[in-house]
Amino acid sequence: MPPHIPILRFGEAYDSLDREQVVDHRNGAVLASVSRANAGLIRRDLRRAATAAERLRSRPASELWNQCEKAGEIFLTGTLPLGGDATQTPRQYVEALSSVSGLPHALCRQNMAKIHHVMTNIRQIVRGLSRGIDDLNVFDRGVGEHLGVPVSFIADSDVLGVVLPSNSPGVNSIWLPAVALKTPVMVKPGREEPWTPLRIIAALTEAGFEPAAFGFYPTDHEGADAILSGCARSVIFGDDATLQHYATNPSVQIHGTGRSKILFGEDQIDQWPQSLDMLVESVLSNGGRSCINVSSIVVPRHADAVAEALAGRLAAIQPRADDDEQAVLCAFANAKVAESIDAAIDQGLDGATDVTAAHRDGPRLRRLNGATYLLPTVVRCNSLAHDLGNTEYLFPYTSVVELPQDQMLDQIGSSLVVTAVTEDERFIRQLLHSPLIDRLNVGPVPTCSVQWDQPHEGNLFDFLYRRRAIQWGGDRRSDVATKEEGPV
């Protein structure tokens, strides 16, 4: 019998009469039943957040970081509870994740390794998020010193709300540092993907974290809105249409389409073949599903040659069986989404050319073993304003656009990541001053290359904590700021 996954109400497992089935996208086989929380239950449970925060903040930061590091190994190698008497081995996790998300096993393991890296390097990540603070008094007592200056922080929320997608498990690494920063989480898993957040919570709990630090609430759109409106700080992942409602809400950090780009400067474009491997990686990494995959490649000249060479490399990639170690393409859990994207690209080819079409044998949309795929696609567009010139799809897709260097920053639009292949100091200064770029790579760095102590979209520490001015009178500073005591 398939396992049943309960709601986790800040330490209390709860079975709901309202349940939903998680199924294998290839054949409809039921993999689990999941209790669903309604909006009323979520609103009631938000009253528990202050108590959960108080318990978590009473723990020394060093202890939480030790437990997080331990949890990383448990997440990667341990057999963990699912609910009731059911358990899940790492292999079973990979198989279940692949069955619901369409990721091949090799990419599932890569995402596991990404989450493991965040957990086991939590000290470096917290230090990066807090811009170098290593005085534990700041985390344990709310006051300490940084570079010889007194600093103090206050939490802006007793709980972080998290509304997750189903398409890429690696995004769980973004909320994960919250509990190491002494903030409980209220997580809504993606409808088809409860496995990853549940496994993270189980690993952290087994490593010693308070179960009360975790809320796990599979729910519907109304329930998700209850989380986002009820938590003073929340993060949400989704497409532009989903996120539009929250775009102006400062208490909600949105993670949507990235429209990441690679720009070649005039000084480096003639050497573009040296960057071809970097271009391929930027398009193909994680099956093209990440907001940090490149969506547009902008060059001052040689656009046709760049598109042709890139298409030749990518067109050789074909769907493979899920357990094939060479598999790099992801299936679409919902075949209609793939069909819709395929039609949108074909309908948008006025003023653009699918360069990969001449290199592949047959249509872009393929089916294998009951799964639906889209083959990598490179489109040569006449401008970034074209419908296909600055867009993002959930498969390996990019456009190539030719544009003079002095017009690039006026036309690229908001970009989560920009890799600038240039050594032109003036151009680099312009890029550094551009408010359109969230993360800037200077040199031939793949857009998908991430340094976890430098967040590419938002900063969780700044989002959860607000710095306040503090002054000490008399000898009070030495009496409080430097005491070696536990949390208060």
C-alpha positions as CSV (number, residue, x, y, z in Angstrom):
1,M,0.0,0.0,0.0
2,P,1.4,3.5,-0.8
3,P,2.5,5.4,2.2
4,H,0.5,8.3,3.7
5,I,2.2,11.6,4.3
6,P,0.8,13.6,7.2
7,I,0.6,17.4,7.8
8,L,3.3,18.5,10.3
9,R,1.8,21.1,12.6
10,F,5.0,22.5,14.3
11,G,6.0,19.1,15.7
12,E,2.7,17.3,15.7
13,A,1.9,14.9,12.9
14,Y,-1.8,15.2,11.8
15,D,-3.8,13.0,9.4
16,S,-6.5,14.9,7.5
17,L,-9.6,13.4,5.9
18,D,-8.9,15.5,2.9
19,R,-6.2,13.7,1.0
20,E,-4.6,13.9,-2.4
21,Q,-2.7,11.3,-4.3
22,V,0.8,11.8,-5.7
23,V,1.2,9.8,-8.9
24,D,3.9,8.7,-11.3
25,H,3.6,11.1,-14.3
26,R,4.4,8.3,-16.7
27,N,1.7,5.7,-15.8
28,G,-0.5,7.2,-13.1
29,A,0.6,4.7,-10.4
30,V,-0.1,6.0,-6.9
31,L,3.1,6.7,-5.0
32,A,1.6,8.2,-1.8
33,S,-1.5,9.8,-0.4
34,V,-0.9,13.2,1.2
35,S,-3.0,14.9,3.9
36,R,-4.1,18.4,2.9
37,A,-4.5,21.3,5.2
38,N,-7.2,23.9,4.7
39,A,-6.7,27.6,5.1
40,G,-8.5,27.7,8.4
41,L,-6.1,25.1,9.9
42,I,-3.1,27.1,8.7
43,R,-4.4,30.3,10.2
44,R,-5.0,28.6,13.5
45,D,-1.5,27.1,13.5
46,L,0.1,30.4,12.8
47,R,-0.7,31.2,16.4
48,R,1.9,28.6,17.4
49,A,4.7,30.4,15.5
50,A,5.8,32.6,18.4
51,T,6.2,29.6,20.7
52,A,8.1,27.7,18.1
53,A,10.4,30.7,17.5
54,E,11.0,31.1,21.2
55,R,12.1,27.4,21.5
56,L,14.3,27.6,18.4
57,R,16.0,30.9,19.5
58,S,16.8,29.4,22.9
59,R,19.2,27.0,21.2
60,P,22.9,28.2,20.8
61,A,23.7,29.0,17.1
62,S,26.8,26.7,17.3
63,E,24.6,23.8,18.3
64,L,22.1,24.4,15.4
65,W,25.0,24.7,12.9
66,N,26.5,21.4,14.1
67,Q,23.1,19.7,13.8
68,C,22.6,21.2,10.3
69,E,26.0,19.7,9.2
70,K,25.0,16.4,10.7
71,A,21.7,16.5,8.9
72,G,23.4,17.0,5.6
73,E,24.9,13.5,5.8
74,I,21.6,12.0,7.1
75,F,19.8,13.6,4.1
76,L,22.3,12.2,1.7
77,T,22.7,8.7,3.1
78,G,20.0,8.0,5.7
79,T,16.8,6.0,5.7
80,L,14.2,8.5,6.9
81,P,10.5,8.5,8.0
82,L,7.7,9.4,5.6
83,G,4.8,9.1,8.0
84,G,3.4,6.3,10.0
85,D,5.6,3.3,9.7
86,A,6.8,4.1,6.2
87,T,10.4,5.0,5.5
88,Q,12.4,6.0,2.5
89,T,16.0,5.2,1.5
90,P,18.1,7.6,-0.6
91,R,17.5,5.3,-3.6
92,Q,13.7,5.3,-3.0
93,Y,13.8,9.1,-2.7
94,V,15.6,9.4,-6.1
95,E,13.1,7.1,-7.7
96,A,10.1,8.8,-6.2
97,L,11.4,12.2,-7.1
98,S,12.1,11.2,-10.7
99,S,8.7,9.7,-11.0
100,V,6.9,12.9,-10.1
101,S,9.2,15.6,-11.4
102,G,10.5,14.1,-14.6
103,L,14.1,14.6,-13.6
104,P,16.3,11.7,-14.5
105,H,18.0,9.9,-11.6
106,A,21.4,11.6,-12.3
107,L,19.9,15.1,-12.0
108,C,18.0,14.0,-8.9
109,R,21.3,13.0,-7.3
110,Q,22.9,16.3,-8.4
111,N,20.1,18.2,-6.6
112,M,20.6,16.0,-3.6
113,A,24.3,16.9,-3.6
114,K,23.4,20.7,-3.8
115,I,21.2,20.4,-0.7
116,H,23.8,18.4,1.1
117,H,26.4,21.1,0.2
118,V,24.2,23.8,1.7
119,M,23.6,21.8,4.9
120,T,27.2,20.8,5.5
121,N,28.6,24.3,4.6
122,I,26.0,26.2,6.7
123,R,28.6,28.1,8.6
124,Q,30.2,29.6,5.5
125,I,26.7,30.3,4.1
126,V,25.5,32.1,7.2
127,R,28.7,34.1,7.3
128,G,28.2,35.1,3.7
129,L,24.5,36.0,4.2
130,S,25.3,38.1,7.2
131,R,28.3,39.7,5.4
132,G,31.0,38.2,7.5
133,I,29.6,38.3,11.0
134,D,31.1,35.5,13.1
135,D,30.4,36.8,16.6
136,L,27.9,34.2,18.0
137,N,26.5,36.8,20.4
138,V,24.8,38.4,17.5
139,F,22.9,35.2,16.7
140,D,22.4,34.1,20.4
141,R,21.8,37.4,22.2
142,G,20.9,39.7,19.4
143,V,23.8,42.0,20.0
144,G,27.6,41.7,19.5
145,E,30.4,43.2,17.5
146,H,31.4,43.2,13.9
147,L,34.8,44.8,12.8
148,G,35.0,46.4,16.2
149,V,31.6,48.1,15.9
150,P,28.6,47.1,18.1
151,V,25.8,45.6,16.1
152,S,22.3,44.4,16.9
153,F,19.6,42.7,14.9
154,I,15.9,42.0,15.5
155,A,13.8,39.3,13.8
156,D,11.1,40.6,11.6
157,S,9.1,37.4,11.7
158,D,8.5,34.4,14.0
159,V,8.2,32.1,11.0
160,L,9.2,32.0,7.4
161,G,6.4,30.9,5.0
162,V,7.6,28.9,2.0
163,V,5.5,28.1,-1.1
164,L,7.4,25.7,-3.2
165,P,7.2,24.5,-6.9
166,S,7.2,20.9,-8.1
167,N,9.7,21.2,-10.9
168,S,13.1,21.5,-9.3
169,P,14.1,20.2,-5.8
170,G,17.2,22.3,-5.6
171,V,15.2,25.4,-4.7
172,N,14.7,24.0,-1.2
173,S,18.3,25.0,-0.5
174,I,17.1,28.6,-0.5
175,W,14.8,28.4,2.5
176,L,17.0,25.9,4.4
177,P,19.3,28.4,6.1
178,A,16.3,29.9,7.9
179,V,16.2,27.3,10.6
180,A,20.0,27.7,11.1
181,L,19.2,31.4,11.5
182,K,16.7,30.5,14.3
183,T,13.5,31.1,12.3
184,P,10.9,28.3,12.1
185,V,9.4,27.5,8.7
186,M,5.9,26.8,7.4
187,V,6.4,25.0,4.2
188,K,3.8,24.3,1.5
189,P,5.3,21.6,-0.8
190,G,4.7,21.6,-4.5
191,R,1.6,19.7,-5.3
192,E,3.5,16.8,-7.0
193,E,6.7,17.0,-5.0
194,P,6.4,16.5,-1.2
195,W,9.5,14.3,-1.1
196,T,12.3,16.9,-0.9
197,P,11.1,19.3,1.8
198,L,9.8,16.3,3.9
199,R,13.2,14.6,3.6
200,I,15.0,17.8,4.6
201,I,12.8,18.2,7.7
202,A,13.2,14.6,8.7
203,A,17.0,14.8,8.4
204,L,17.1,18.0,10.5
205,T,14.8,16.6,13.1
206,E,16.8,13.4,13.3
207,A,20.0,15.5,13.7
208,G,18.5,17.2,16.8
209,F,16.5,20.1,15.6
210,E,13.3,20.8,17.5
211,P,10.3,19.2,15.6
212,A,8.4,22.4,16.6
213,A,10.6,24.4,14.2
214,F,8.9,22.8,11.1
215,G,5.5,23.2,9.7
216,F,4.7,21.1,6.6
217,Y,1.4,22.0,5.0
218,P,0.3,20.4,1.7
219,T,-2.6,22.7,0.6
220,D,-4.4,24.4,-2.2
221,H,-4.2,28.0,-3.5
222,E,-6.3,29.4,-0.7
223,G,-4.0,27.7,1.9
224,A,-0.9,29.0,0.1
225,D,-2.4,32.5,0.3
226,A,-3.1,32.0,4.0
227,I,0.6,31.2,4.5
228,L,1.8,34.2,2.5
229,S,-0.6,36.6,4.1
230,G,-0.2,35.2,7.6
231,C,3.6,35.1,7.9
232,A,5.4,38.4,8.3
233,R,8.1,37.0,5.9
234,S,7.5,34.5,3.1
235,V,9.1,33.3,-0.1
236,I,7.3,32.0,-3.1
237,F,8.4,30.3,-6.3
238,G,6.4,30.3,-9.5
239,D,5.8,31.8,-13.0
240,D,5.1,35.5,-13.7
241,A,1.3,35.0,-13.6
242,T,1.4,33.3,-10.2
243,L,3.8,35.9,-8.7
244,Q,2.2,39.1,-10.1
245,H,-0.2,39.3,-7.1
246,Y,2.7,39.5,-4.7
247,A,5.2,41.6,-6.7
248,T,4.7,44.8,-4.7
249,N,4.4,43.1,-1.3
250,P,7.7,43.7,0.7
251,S,6.9,40.8,3.1
252,V,7.0,38.3,0.2
253,Q,10.3,37.5,-1.5
254,I,9.4,36.2,-5.0
255,H,11.5,33.7,-7.0
256,G,10.2,33.6,-10.6
257,T,11.5,33.6,-14.1
258,G,15.1,34.7,-14.2
259,R,15.6,35.7,-17.9
260,S,19.3,35.3,-17.3
261,K,21.7,36.3,-20.0
262,I,25.2,36.1,-21.4
263,L,26.6,39.3,-23.0
264,F,29.7,39.3,-25.1
265,G,31.7,42.5,-25.2
266,E,33.2,44.0,-28.4
267,D,36.6,43.1,-27.1
268,Q,35.9,39.4,-26.7
269,I,33.3,38.4,-29.3
270,D,35.9,37.4,-31.9
271,Q,37.1,34.7,-29.5
272,W,33.6,33.3,-28.9
273,P,34.5,29.7,-29.8
274,Q,36.6,29.6,-26.6
275,S,33.3,30.1,-24.6
276,L,31.2,27.4,-26.4
277,D,31.5,24.9,-23.5
278,M,30.3,27.6,-21.1
279,L,27.3,28.4,-23.4
280,V,26.3,24.8,-23.5
281,E,26.5,24.4,-19.7
282,S,24.5,27.5,-19.1
283,V,21.7,26.2,-21.4
284,L,21.7,22.6,-20.3
285,S,22.5,22.5,-16.6
286,N,19.7,21.0,-14.4
287,G,17.8,20.1,-17.6
288,G,17.2,23.8,-18.3
289,R,14.8,24.1,-15.4
290,S,16.5,26.7,-13.3
291,C,15.9,30.4,-13.3
292,I,19.7,30.7,-13.7
293,N,19.9,28.9,-17.0
294,V,20.6,31.3,-19.8
295,S,17.6,32.5,-21.7
296,S,19.3,34.9,-24.1
297,I,22.8,35.2,-25.5
298,V,23.5,38.7,-26.8
299,V,26.4,39.4,-29.1
300,P,27.6,42.5,-31.0
301,R,28.4,40.3,-34.1
302,H,28.8,36.6,-35.1
303,A,25.2,35.8,-33.9
304,D,24.6,33.4,-36.8
305,A,27.8,31.5,-36.1
306,V,27.2,31.4,-32.4
307,A,23.7,30.1,-32.8
308,E,24.8,27.5,-35.4
309,A,27.6,26.1,-33.2
310,L,25.5,26.0,-30.1
311,A,22.6,24.3,-31.9
312,G,24.9,21.7,-33.3
313,R,26.1,20.8,-29.9
314,L,22.7,20.7,-28.2
315,A,20.8,18.9,-31.0
316,A,22.9,15.8,-30.4
317,I,21.2,15.4,-27.0
318,Q,18.3,13.0,-26.9
319,P,15.9,11.7,-24.2
320,R,17.1,8.6,-22.3
321,A,15.7,6.3,-19.7
322,D,15.3,7.8,-16.2
323,D,18.0,5.6,-14.8
324,D,20.5,6.1,-17.6
325,E,23.5,7.9,-16.1
326,Q,24.0,9.9,-19.3
327,A,20.5,11.3,-19.2
328,V,20.4,15.1,-19.0
329,L,16.9,16.0,-20.3
330,C,13.9,16.2,-18.0
331,A,10.4,14.9,-18.9
332,F,7.4,17.1,-18.4
333,A,5.2,15.8,-15.6
334,N,2.3,17.4,-17.4
335,A,2.5,16.6,-21.1
336,K,0.1,19.4,-22.0
337,V,2.6,22.0,-20.7
338,A,5.2,20.6,-23.1
339,E,2.7,20.6,-26.0
340,S,1.8,24.2,-25.2
341,I,5.4,25.4,-25.1
342,D,6.1,23.5,-28.3
343,A,3.2,25.2,-30.1
344,A,4.1,28.7,-28.7
345,I,7.7,28.4,-30.1
346,D,6.4,27.3,-33.5
347,Q,3.8,30.1,-33.6
348,G,6.4,32.7,-32.6
349,L,8.9,32.0,-35.4
350,D,7.9,35.0,-37.5
351,G,11.1,37.1,-37.4
352,A,13.0,34.2,-35.7
353,T,14.6,30.9,-36.8
354,D,14.8,27.6,-34.8
355,V,18.4,26.9,-35.7
356,T,18.3,23.5,-34.0
357,A,15.5,22.3,-36.4
358,A,18.1,21.8,-39.2
359,H,20.3,19.6,-36.9
360,R,17.6,17.3,-35.4
361,D,15.8,14.4,-36.9
362,G,12.1,14.9,-36.4
363,P,10.0,17.2,-34.2
364,R,11.0,19.1,-31.0
365,L,8.5,17.2,-28.9
366,R,9.3,13.6,-28.2
367,R,7.9,10.7,-26.2
368,L,9.8,7.9,-24.5
369,N,8.6,5.3,-22.1
370,G,5.4,7.1,-21.4
371,A,7.1,10.4,-20.8
372,T,7.0,13.7,-22.8
373,Y,10.2,15.7,-23.6
374,L,11.2,18.8,-25.5
375,L,14.5,18.7,-27.3
376,P,17.0,21.5,-26.7
377,T,16.2,24.5,-28.8
378,V,18.3,27.5,-30.0
379,V,16.3,30.3,-31.7
380,R,18.0,33.1,-33.6
381,C,16.0,36.2,-33.0
382,N,16.1,39.6,-34.7
383,S,15.8,41.5,-31.4
384,L,15.3,41.0,-27.7
385,A,11.8,42.5,-28.1
386,H,10.8,39.5,-30.1
387,D,8.4,37.2,-28.3
388,L,11.0,34.4,-28.3
389,G,14.0,36.8,-27.7
390,N,13.7,37.3,-23.9
391,T,11.7,34.5,-22.6
392,E,12.2,31.4,-20.4
393,Y,11.0,27.9,-20.7
394,L,11.3,24.8,-18.5
395,F,13.7,23.0,-20.8
396,P,17.0,23.8,-22.5
397,Y,16.1,26.8,-24.5
398,T,17.9,30.0,-25.4
399,S,17.8,32.8,-28.0
400,V,20.7,34.4,-29.7
401,V,20.4,38.1,-30.5
402,E,22.8,40.5,-32.2
403,L,23.0,43.9,-30.6
404,P,25.7,46.7,-30.4
405,Q,27.4,46.7,-27.0
406,D,26.3,50.3,-26.3
407,Q,22.6,49.2,-26.6
408,M,22.7,46.0,-24.5
409,L,22.0,47.5,-21.1
410,D,19.1,49.6,-22.5
411,Q,17.4,46.5,-23.9
412,I,18.2,43.4,-21.7
413,G,15.5,44.1,-19.1
414,S,15.5,42.7,-15.6
415,S,18.0,39.8,-15.5
416,L,18.5,37.5,-12.5
417,V,22.0,36.5,-13.7
418,V,24.2,38.2,-16.3
419,T,27.5,36.7,-17.4
420,A,29.5,39.4,-19.2
421,V,32.4,38.0,-21.3
422,T,34.5,41.1,-21.5
423,E,37.6,42.8,-20.1
424,D,36.4,46.3,-21.1
425,E,36.6,48.3,-17.8
426,R,34.1,50.9,-19.0
427,F,31.6,48.2,-19.9
428,I,32.2,46.4,-16.6
429,R,31.5,49.6,-14.7
430,Q,28.3,50.1,-16.6
431,L,27.2,46.6,-15.7
432,L,28.2,47.1,-12.0
433,H,25.9,50.2,-11.9
434,S,23.0,48.6,-13.6
435,P,19.9,48.0,-11.4
436,L,18.6,45.4,-13.8
437,I,21.2,42.8,-12.8
438,D,20.8,40.7,-9.6
439,R,23.9,38.7,-10.0
440,L,26.9,39.6,-12.2
441,N,29.6,37.2,-13.4
442,V,32.5,38.9,-15.1
443,G,34.3,36.6,-17.5
444,P,33.3,33.2,-19.0
445,V,31.4,31.9,-15.9
446,P,28.3,29.8,-16.6
447,T,25.1,31.5,-15.5
448,C,24.3,28.4,-13.5
449,S,27.5,28.7,-11.4
450,V,26.4,29.5,-7.8
451,Q,28.4,30.5,-4.7
452,W,26.1,29.8,-1.8
453,D,27.5,32.6,0.4
454,Q,26.5,35.1,-2.3
455,P,22.8,34.7,-2.9
456,H,21.7,35.4,-6.5
457,E,18.2,36.5,-5.6
458,G,17.6,38.3,-2.3
459,N,19.4,37.7,1.0
460,L,17.6,35.5,3.5
461,F,19.4,37.1,6.5
462,D,18.5,40.6,5.5
463,F,15.0,39.4,4.8
464,L,14.5,37.8,8.2
465,Y,16.5,40.3,10.3
466,R,16.6,44.0,10.6
467,R,19.7,45.8,11.8
468,R,19.1,48.5,14.5
469,A,21.4,51.1,15.9
470,I,22.7,50.5,19.4
471,Q,24.8,52.6,21.8
472,W,26.2,51.7,25.2
473,G,26.5,54.0,28.2
474,G,29.3,53.6,30.8
475,D,30.7,50.0,31.0
476,R,27.4,48.4,29.8
477,R,28.9,47.5,26.5
478,S,31.5,45.2,28.0
479,D,29.0,43.9,30.4
480,V,26.5,42.7,27.8
481,A,28.0,42.6,24.3
482,T,30.9,40.4,25.1
483,K,29.4,38.0,27.7
484,E,29.9,34.3,27.0
485,E,26.4,33.3,27.8
486,G,23.8,31.3,26.1
487,P,20.8,32.6,24.1
488,V,18.2,34.8,25.7
